[in-house]
Amino acid sequence: MARITLAERLGFGSNERVAVVHVDDLGMCHAANVGGFAALRSGPATCGSLMVPCGWFQEAADIARAEPDLDLGVQREMHAEVEVGLGVHLTLNAEWPHYRWGPVAGRARVPSLLDAQGYLPHTTAETVKRAKPDEVEIELRAQIEMALAAGIDVTHLDSHMGTVLYPPFLPVYAKLAVDYRLPVFAFHPDDAVLEARGLKGFGPFVRSLVGELEQAGIPVFDDFDADSLGFAPGTGAEHNRARLAGLGPGASYLICHAAQGGEELATITPDSAHQRDFERSWYGGAAGREAIAAAGVKTIGMRPIRDLVRAAAPR
């Protein structure tokens, strides 16, 4: 019996290509908020997620509450009492040389998540080597609860730098999805796709995660593309058209990092400032909209997927 795809469950045809166009790193800095929300206002970006430990998280939460018509998934009538939907970009790293942040749960509660300076580690490898899964769970729950307390109607969970997708932490990721009844960034583990996406050898771990999620009624994506920022200046349009062309049938998770160019962004991330500013204009402007339409890709946000999760009784 053929598997019913997530896209079909959302009402699309079996051969249609559907993309969640996702803005990562909201709340990371002021430039990420300016550029990220600009892309979400104009589209084709459809949703985004917040880095709760970062210094500009509160500004992002305030923007979201002030603009309740920005569903970040579907357009709604503006009602002041409606909470805005955003995901939580589960964060276990503070990767920049001079712009750092620590855990939300407090340093005393999660000592294995700290580097020598008392911040979250620079790299995923450091986190995987040192962090205890029980302390990871404490920290990630604290991030979700802080987003909820700030008035964010959390629609989904995903992972900054992919760190939560590493084997020691996958059970925590699945547990959070089940406990909060939220969809997550997870995908069917085709080995060829994993290798093409730089995740060769991850198949067994991803299969385990997918099995646990689906058993709990949490749908997973049919495909994904995380190749954001990987282009030289002047090649952004070509690069992103190729990303669209490479999406397979079904529902895909397409990541971008829209941010406003300028001194702040260039100081924090000199190697990717140009790309982030390009993605702001492309995924928040006519060029991106036209390219997505020309590619025959439909777009959707995360709220309808969360609706699927919460409409189904927990198994």
Buried (B, 14 or more C-beta within 10 A) or exposed (E): EEEEBBBBEBEBEEEBBBBBBBBBBBBBBBBBBBBBBBBBEBBBBBBBBBBBBBBBBEBBBEBBBEBBEBBBBBEBEEEEEBBBBBBBBBBBBBBBEEBBBBBBBEEEEBEBBBBEEEBBBBEBEBBBEBBEBEBBBBBBBBBBBBBBEBEBBBBBBBBBBBBBBBEBBBBBBBBBBBEBBBBBBBBBBBBEBBEEBEBEEBBEBBEBBBEBBBEBBBBBBBBBBBBBBEBEEEEBBEBBBEBBEBBBBBBBBBBBBBBBBBEBBBBBBEEBBBBBBBBBBBBBBEBBBEBBEEBEBBBBBBBBBBBBBEEEEEE
